[in-house]
Amino acid sequence: MSSHTVDRGEFLGHPKGLFLLFTTELWERFSYYAMRAILVLYLVDRVSEQGGGGLGWSQADALSLYGTFTGAVYLTPLIGGWLADNVLGQRKAILIGGAMMAIGQFMLGTPHTWIPGMETTVFYIGLATLILGNGLFKPNISTMVGDLYKEGDHRRDGAFTIFYMGINLGAALSGFLVAWAYTQFGHTEVVNGQEIFVNDWQAGFVLAGIGMVLSLIIQFVWAQKLLGDIGTVPAAKLDRAQNQGSRKEPLTAQERDRIKVIMVMGLFTIIFWAGFEQAGGLMNLFTNEFTDRTIGTWEVPTTWFQSLNAIFIVIFAPVIASIWVRLGSKEPNSPVKFALGLVLLAVGFLFMIGAVIEMDGDPTNKSSMWWLVGAYLFHTLGELCLSPIGLSMVTKLAPLRIASLMMGAWFLFIAMANKIAGVIGSFIGHGGEKEEQLMNALSIFGGIAVTATLSGLILYFMSDKLVDWMHGAEDSSPKSELEALEEEVAVTADHEALPKS
């Protein structure tokens, strides 16, 4: 039980502070996903002399940078979490980090005409500021959700379900609203005698910055009223005061076995997320370049497809949760669910292979958008099978005295996966003919599908041994449907290094 738990009134049966944290996180996630949806599109778009446009990078370079960015997003929370626990406290870390993220977004949104010749430099500084701010903001919100409730409060799990729904709602809104911004403020130019429409990506980044500012305002105005002193005292200082004089014991054989499970599952985690994270990179470019997005005379904006994952989570999380509960004693163990997630990822890439085959090697033939919808659907189903296991497994298996170290190792696996995803996507090539890029994309999609399938099979046959190494940590007790739902809707947060406190 947190010593800071206070009664500040309720709304819909929960402390009002929950809805403050829900809204804060919703707008922060909106900001992040809006920026993520347009990052590679901005990098590869042509340079415009009249403002708007992009930086004119090759697709390979853009995807490589995307992987570096998303990888860093999972590393900086380790530093930010330490600073919050030992120096700043969670509330200060959130405000400082949020301010840095807003500044970073607005730097990315600086019109090129304001900084002639400095576009790339300002872009790098903005991206670095965004990454550092993310490290301070991201790891601290969910911990405060737990502090709103006393030990044993039955509402606590439901609170995290509500909170994670906020994350998915923010992610879902981002793709739609950012598309409105970059198209609404775009303009038409004449290039080589042809009229072309130039998207105003800077408007998209500014919109993302506005979302972050909304998150900050909400936190700044209402935090003290609704949260009291929750998050104001660095947690590690309190913990050290309570555990003075405790001795460090060597690891037992059982603890070493459990650590082996974390390491083995971590390797398969890299494979899954390296494939899954093609969504914001290679699949995003494929959507933009090679997909027929027209419905009648209207063209579906590319970034709308980036919202499919969050929408599918909200729709199918209750379905998957219900399936696990109804299976009862026949519910698969964690490694088998993990293996199933890898196979479903492979099925998703079969849809991408189908999209390329439909084009018959001719980039003037656009593929149907329904291939993409199918791919995102199966990738989300795979995520719902696999992601709830992630941080939850680490908290169950890691010895308490090295839990932070093991959590850091898990985040390192995810960071590596994101960087590898960028490297894999970059094999599409540095410019060149569209036909060559199409064939390279086919090879990448096929390679990921084969690797994910083989990895899933290997993990399936290893599952019994891994369960043995867990030494009873695998929870075999029956779950309620609410508990199962809470696990499933937590997948976005789990992927984003937001463990439940």
TORTORFI-226076 format. One record per residue (C-alpha): residue in one letter; x, y, z. Coordinates in steps of 0.2 Angstrom, whole numbers. Each point is the difference from the previous one (the first is absolute). Example, Ala and Ser with C-alpha at 12.3 -4.5 7.8 and 13.67 -1.06 7.14 Angstrom:
<pts>
  tinu      u      v      w
     a     62    -22     39
     s      6     17     -3
</pts>
This chain:
<pts>
  tinu      u      v      w
     m      0      0      0
     s      6     17     -4
     s      2     12     14
     h     -6     14    -11
     t    -17     -8     -4
     v    -13     14      3
     d    -19      1     -3
     r     -3     14    -12
     g    -17     -5     -6
     e     -6    -13    -12
     f     -7      0    -18
     l     -8    -16     -7
     g      5     -9     15
     h     19      4     -1
     p     11     14      7
     k     -1     16    -10
     g     19     -1     -1
     l     -2    -15    -12
     f     -9     10    -13
     l     13     14      2
     l     14    -13     -4
     f    -11     -8    -14
     t     -1     16     -9
     t     18      5      3
     e      6    -16     -8
     l    -13      0    -14
     w      6     17     -6
     e     18     -5      2
     r     -3    -16    -10
     f     -9     10    -13
     s     15     11     -2
     y     12    -15     -1
     y    -10    -10    -13
     a     -4     15    -10
     m     19      4     -2
     r      4    -19     -3
     a    -13     -1    -14
     i      8     13    -10
     l     18     -1      4
     v      6    -11    -15
     l    -12      8    -12
     y      7     17      4
     l     18     -6     -2
     v     -3     -8    -17
     d    -11     14     -7
     r      7     11    -13
     v      8     17      5
     s    -12     14     -4
     e      6     18     -4
     q    -16      8      7
     g     -1     -8     17
     g     -7    -17      5
     g      7    -15     -8
     g     13    -11      8
     l     19     -2      1
     g      2    -11    -16
     w      9    -15      9
     s      0    -17     -8
     q    -12    -13      7
     a     15    -10      7
     d      7     15     10
     a    -17      5      6
     l     -4    -18      6
     s     17     -1      8
     l     -3     16     10
     y    -17     -6      5
     g      7    -15      8
     t     13     10      9
     f    -14     12      6
     t    -12    -14      6
     g     15     -9      8
     a      5     15     10
     v    -18      2      6
     y      2    -16      9
     l     17      4      8
     t     -3     17      7
     p    -14     -5     12
     l     14    -10      9
     i      9     17      4
     g    -16     10      2
     g     -7    -13     12
     w     16      0     11
     l      0     19      0
     a    -19      0      6
     d      3    -13     13
     n     16      8      7
     v      0     19     -3
     l    -15      8     -8
     g    -16    -10      5
     q    -12     -6    -13
     r    -10     16     -1
     k     15     11     -4
     a      6    -12    -12
     i    -16      0     -9
     l     -1     18     -1
     i     18      2     -6
     g     -1    -14    -12
     g    -16      6     -7
     a      7     17     -3
     m     15     -7     -9
     m    -11    -11    -11
     a    -11     15     -5
     i     15     10     -4
     g      7    -14    -10
     q    -16     -2    -10
     f     -1     19     -3
     m     18      0     -6
     l     -4    -14    -13
     g    -15     11     -5
     t     11     15     -4
     p     -4      5    -18
     h     15     -2    -11
     t     -2     18     -6
     w      4      6     17
     i     17    -10      1
     p      7      0    -17
     g     15    -12     -1
     m     -3     -6     18
     e    -15    -12     -3
     t     10    -16      4
     t      9      8     15
     v    -16      6      8
     f     -8    -17     -4
     y     14     -9     10
     i     -1     11     15
     g    -19     -1      0
     l      1    -19     -1
     a     13     -1     14
     t    -10     12     11
     l    -15    -11     -3
     i      9    -16      5
     l      7      7     16
     g    -17      7      5
     n     -8    -17     -3
     g     12     -8     12
     l     -6     11     14
     f    -18     -1     -4
     k     -4    -17     -6
     p      5    -11     15
     n     -9     10     14
     i    -18      2     -4
     s     -6    -18      3
     t      9     -2     17
     m    -11     15      6
     v    -16    -10     -5
     g      5    -14     12
     d      3     13     14
     l    -18      6     -1
     y     -7    -16      8
     k      3     -8     17
     e      8    -18      0
     g    -14    -12     -4
     d    -12     12     -8
     h    -10    -10    -12
     r     -2     15    -12
     r     19      0     -4
     d      0    -12    -15
     g    -15      9     -7
     a      9     16      2
     f     15     -6    -11
     t    -13     -6    -13
     i     -7     18     -1
     f     17      7      0
     y      6    -11    -15
     m    -15      4     -9
     g      5     18      0
     i     17     -5     -7
     n     -9     -9    -15
     l    -12     14     -2
     g     14     13     -2
     a      9    -12    -12
     a    -16     -2    -10
     l     -4     18     -2
     s     18      5     -5
     g      0     -7    -17
     f    -17      8     -5
     l      4     17      7
     v     18      1     -6
     a     -7     -4    -18
     w    -12     15      1
     a     14     11      5
     y     13     -4    -13
     t    -13      0    -14
     q    -10     15      6
     f     16     11      0
     g      8     -7    -16
     h      0      9    -16
     t      2     -3    -19
     e     16      3    -10
     v      4     -2    -18
     v     16    -11     -3
     n      6     -4    -18
     g    -17      7     -6
     q    -10    -11     11
     e    -11      5     15
     i      4    -10     16
     f     -6      1     17
     v     13      4     14
     n     -5     -6     17
     d      4     11     15
     w      9    -12     11
     q      5     14     12
     a    -19      3      4
     g     -1    -18      5
     f     15      2     12
     v     -8     16      7
     l    -16     -9      3
     a     10    -14      9
     g      8     14     11
     i    -17      7      4
     g     -6    -17      6
     m     15      0     11
     v     -3     18      7
     l    -18     -6      4
     s      7    -14     10
     l     11     11      9
     i    -13     13      4
     i    -12    -13      7
     q     14     -7     11
     f      5     17      6
     v    -17      7      4
     w     -8    -15      9
     a     14    -11      6
     q      1      8     18
     k    -19      0      2
     l     -3    -17     -6
     l     16    -10      5
     g      6      9     16
     d     18     -4      3
     i      0    -16    -11
     g     16      0    -10
     t      8     14      8
     v     13    -10     11
     p     13    -10     -9
     a     -5    -18      3
     a     17     -7      1
     k      5     11     15
     l    -15     -7      9
     d      4    -18     -5
     r     19      2      6
     a     -6      8     17
     q    -11    -16      2
     n     13    -12     -5
     q     16      6      9
     g     11    -14      5
     s     -7    -13    -11
     r     13    -13     -6
     k      3     -5    -18
     e     -2    -19     -2
     p      7    -10    -15
     l    -12     -6    -13
     t     -7    -18      3
     a     -1    -13    -13
     q    -19      3     -1
     e      3     19     -3
     r     13     -4    -13
     d    -12    -11    -10
     r    -13     14      1
     i     12     12     -7
     k      4    -12    -14
     v    -19      1     -5
     i      1     19     -1
     m     15     -1    -11
     v     -7    -13    -12
     m    -17      8     -1
     g     10     17     -3
     l      8     -7    -16
     f    -17     -5     -7
     t     -7     17      5
     i     13      8    -11
     i     -6    -10    -15
     f    -18      4      3
     w      2     19      2
     a     13      1    -14
     g    -14     -6    -11
     f    -14      9      8
     e      8     17      0
     q      1      0    -19
     a    -18      8      2
     g      7     17      2
     g     14     -2    -12
     l      0    -12    -15
     m    -18     -3      0
     n     -4     18      2
     l     10      4    -15
     f     -8    -15    -10
     t    -17      7      5
     n      5     17     -7
     e      9     -6    -16
     f     -8    -16     -6
     t    -17     -1      7
     d    -17      5     -8
     r     -8     11     14
     t    -14      7    -11
     i    -18     -3      5
     g    -10      8    -15
     t      9     17     -3
     w      6      1     18
     e     18     -6      6
     v      2     -7     17
     p     15      9      8
     t     15    -11      3
     t      0      4     19
     w    -17     -7      3
     f      7    -18     -2
     q     11      4     15
     s    -15      1     11
     l     -6    -17     -4
     n     11     -9     13
     a     -8     10     15
     i    -18     -2     -7
     f      3    -19     -2
     i      6     -1     18
     v    -15      9      7
     i    -12    -12    -11
     f      9    -16      2
     a      7      1     18
     p    -16     -5      8
     v     -2    -15    -13
     i     18     -7      4
     a     -3      3     19
     s    -16    -10     -1
     i      8    -14    -10
     w     14     -2     13
     v    -13      0     14
     r    -12    -13     -9
     l     15    -12     -3
     g      2     -1     19
     s     13    -13      4
     k      3     -3    -19
     e      7     18     -1
     p     17      0     -8
     n     15      4     10
     s     10     16     -2
     p     13     -7    -12
     v    -13     -8    -11
     k    -10     16     -1
     f     17      9     -5
     a      2    -13    -14
     l    -18      3     -6
     g      4     18     -1
     l     15     -3    -11
     v    -10    -11    -12
     l    -14     13     -1
     l     13     13     -4
     a      6    -11    -14
     v    -18     -1     -6
     g     -1     18     -1
     f     15      1    -11
     l     -8    -13    -12
     f    -13     14     -3
     m     14     12     -4
     i      8    -13    -12
     g    -18     -1     -8
     a      0     18     -2
     v     17      0    -10
     i     -5    -15    -10
     e    -16      9     -5
     m     10     13     -8
     d      9    -13    -12
     g     16      9      1
     d     -7     16     -7
     p      0     15     12
     t    -13      9    -11
     n    -12    -13      6
     k     -5      4     18
     s     -5    -13     12
     s    -16     -1      9
     m     -1      9     17
     w     -8    -16      8
     w     16     -9      0
     l      7     13     12
     v    -16     -1     11
     g      2    -19      1
     a     19      2      4
     y     -4     12     14
     l    -14    -11      7
     f     11    -15      1
     h     15     10      7
     t    -12      7     14
     l     -6    -18      4
     g     18     -5      1
     e      3     14     12
     l    -15     -4     11
     c      7    -18      2
     l     18      5      3
     s      1     18      8
     p     -9     -3     16
     i     13    -13      5
     g     15     12     -2
     l      2     12     15
     s    -12    -11     10
     m     12    -15     -2
     v     15     10      5
     t     -9      6     16
     k     -4    -18      4
     l     16     -8     -4
     a     14     13      5
     p      7     -1     17
     l     -6     15     10
     r     18      6      4
     i      4      1    -19
     a    -18      4     -7
     s      5     17     -6
     l     16     -8     -9
     m    -11    -13     -8
     m    -13     13     -5
     g     14     10     -8
     a      5    -15    -10
     w    -17     -3     -6
     f     -1     18     -6
     l     17     -3     -9
     f     -8    -14     -9
     i    -14     11     -7
     a     12     14     -4
     m     11    -13    -10
     a    -16     -6     -9
     n     -4     18     -5
     k     17      3     -7
     i      1    -17     -9
     a    -18      4     -7
     g      8     16     -8
     v     15     -9     -7
     i    -12    -14     -8
     g    -11     13     -7
     s     15     10     -8
     f      3    -15    -11
     i    -13      7    -11
     g     14      9     -8
     h      7     18     -2
     g    -11      7    -14
     g      1    -10    -16
     e    -14     -7    -11
     k    -17     -2      8
     e      0    -18     -7
     e     16     -4      9
     q     -7      8     16
     l    -16    -11     -2
     m     10    -16     -1
     n     11      5     15
     a    -16      3     10
     l     -6    -18     -6
     s     16     -7      7
     i     -1      9     16
     f    -18     -5      3
     g      3    -18     -4
     g     16      0     10
     i     -9      6     16
     a    -14    -12     -3
     v     12    -15     -1
     t     10      6     15
     a    -15      3     11
     t     -8    -17     -5
     l     16    -10      4
     s      3     10     16
     g    -18     -4      5
     l      2    -19     -3
     i     17      0     10
     l     -8      9     15
     y    -15    -12      0
     f     11    -15      1
     m     10      9     14
     s    -15      5     10
     d     -1    -14     12
     k     19      2      5
     l     -3     19      2
     v    -15     -3     11
     d     11    -12     11
     w     13     13      2
     m    -13     12      6
     h     -2    -11     16
     g    -18      4      3
     a      0     18     -5
     e    -12     -3    -15
     d    -17      5      7
     s    -11    -15     -2
     s    -14      7     11
     p    -17      4     -9
     k     -2     18     -5
     s    -16     10     -1
     e     -5      7    -17
     l      4     18      7
     e     18     -6      5
     a      2     -8    -17
     l     -6     16     -9
     e     11     11     10
     e     15    -10     -6
     e     -5      1    -18
     v     -4     19     -1
     a     17      3      9
     v     10     -6    -16
     t      3     18     -6
     a      6      5     17
     d     10    -16      2
     h      9      3    -17
     e      3     18      5
     a      9     -4     16
     l    -14      5     12
     p      0    -13     13
     k    -15     -1     12
     s      6      5     17
</pts>
